[in-house]
């Protein structure tokens, strides 16, 4: 039979383990807004905007657009964002260049090259849909084990 102190220690260990698992599974957001340069974010990648203009004939299809304006250096950005261009500014594929290396940004009828800088780690907003079910299932497991221990202790107390 589990004594109250042993049971309490057991649940403390489970709680600490669950807390550590949650913290380890939580993504770390990288701040894209370094303000040392103009940037756009497309498909989880940060591109530094250059001064290089791209000729119209090298532009292929529209691949995305700015959907969020990065207005403060302390913000965590995800999705398609920019610290200089307004919402709905288009991103385009450049002929013979991988999107992993560079994209074009359409500004005032001209296309400007934005070169790949780095990839962003997962942002909490993109992972919430996966972590909530994990937390919920973990909580159910803890509650089930708690219930089973209470039932076991009750049966043993009747004996």
Secondary structure, 3 states (H helix, E strand, C coil): CCCHHHHHHHHHHHHHHHHHHHHHHCCCCCCCCCCCCCEEEECCEEEEEEEEEECHHHEEEEEEECCEECCCCCCCCCCCEECCCCCCCEEEEECCCCCCCEEEEEECCEEEEEEEEEECCCCHHHHHHHHHHHHHHHHHHHHHHHHHHHHHHHHHHHC
